[in-house]
């Protein structure tokens, strides 16, 4: 998906329903707005894991994001989370 690199992209699904094709153009800002709760949940989950494990953030030496979604700028906030605390 080019949404990771561009300011907008078009999604296309061939034959989504009864041979009807689906097209959606979306700006990255809108994509991030729609998914902001998921991004925040991700950060909260990491925080809760550290708390549950009684682990200080200083024990984390590396954060490696993998997979296509790791290129989403808002997902990269996870790396910033570990740098800022």
N, C-alpha and C positions, 0 to 999 in steps of 0.2 A: 504494500500500500504506500502510495506516495504521500499520504497525510503526515507521515513522520518527517518528511523533508520539505514539503511544499506548504504553502499557506492554505491550499484547498485541494480537493481531489474528487474524483467521481468513482463511485462504486457501481459495478454492473454485475447482475446475477441473471444469467440466461435461463429462461424457462422456469422462473420462480414458481409459477402456478399456472397450470393448464396452458403451457407454451407462451405465457406472458413474460416478457423481460422486465427487469426492474433496474432502474437507474436512480442514483442519488448523488447529488453534488453537495459537499459539505466543507465548510471552512474549518481549519484546525482549531480556531478559537471556539467554534460551536461544538466541535467534537470534544474538546477538553471541558467545556461547560457541561455538556450532557453527562460526562463521566467523572466529574469532580468528586462525587461521593465515593466512587470506587478508588480513586487515587488516595483520598484521605483515609479510607478503610485500610488500604495497604500499609500506610504509615502507622496507623493505630495498631494494626496486627503486629508489626515489627516491634513497636514499643511494648505491647503486652507480652510478647514472647520474651523480651529482655527482662521484664519485671517478673514474670512467672519463673524464669530460669535463675532469678536473683543474680543476674549478670550485669556488670557495668559495661557501658558502651566502649570503654577503653580496651576490652577484651576482643573486640572486633577489629581485625587488622585489614581485611579486604572485603569489599562488596562487589560481587560480580553479577551483573545483570545479563541474562541470556535470553535468546528468542527474539522474534520479531517485535513484540510489544516493548522490549527494552529500549527501542529507539524512539518511543514516544517521549517527547520532552518532559511531560509531567511525571512520567514514571521515573525519569532520571532524578527527580526530587529525592528519591530514596538514597542515592549516593550523597546528595547534599545533606540529608538528615544526619548521616554518620559523620560528616565533616564538621557540622555546626555544633553538635552537642558536646 
